[in-house]
Amino acid sequence: MTGTSGRPAADGDAARGDTVAAVVRQWRAVHPELDTGPMEVIGRINRCAALLQQAEDAPLRRAGLSRPEFDLLGALRRTGHELTPSELARETFSSGAAVTKRLKQLTERGLVERRGDTRDRRVAHLRLTDSGRALVDGILPEQLAYETAVLSVLAPEGQGDLAGLLAELLTRLEGRMGALRA
């Protein structure tokens, strides 16, 4: 049996016991003519993301950081040079307002320092303090171990397959969305 997209119908997916499978079964009962395949993929991605966000990354929480704050610190650490707030927003896929708010908190905690631009006083250059660098370097191995434990429900080859499929989807979406924004 194939769905309207020409690919095999995901009847096995709907028979699974996850939350999205139940939603798909309900939609199929109401609209049996519709191909729910996209819902089965996007719904599961969204549900996994929501559950991962609810877990709140235990090592980060113990360090008193949110994931978005750690992402800012991580961007400053991994790029290896100062960044402006707008560059940080691009690096972390955040709004300028969100970056400004997080930077204020991280600066007050002594993890990030600002330096004004010598040519344009409206521009700030940001870098990690020694404390910020030590925090990122100290917590990253613990965070990666936590994420490894979260993903341990999948076999290593399954993790690789999933990473590859998500990378393909993300690359295509980024290209398509970039073209739509242009």
Summary of the structure (lengths in Angstrom):
residues: 182
radius of gyration: 21.1
end to end distance: 39.6
largest distance: 66.5
contacts: 452
relative contact order: 0.08
helix: 67%
strand: 7%
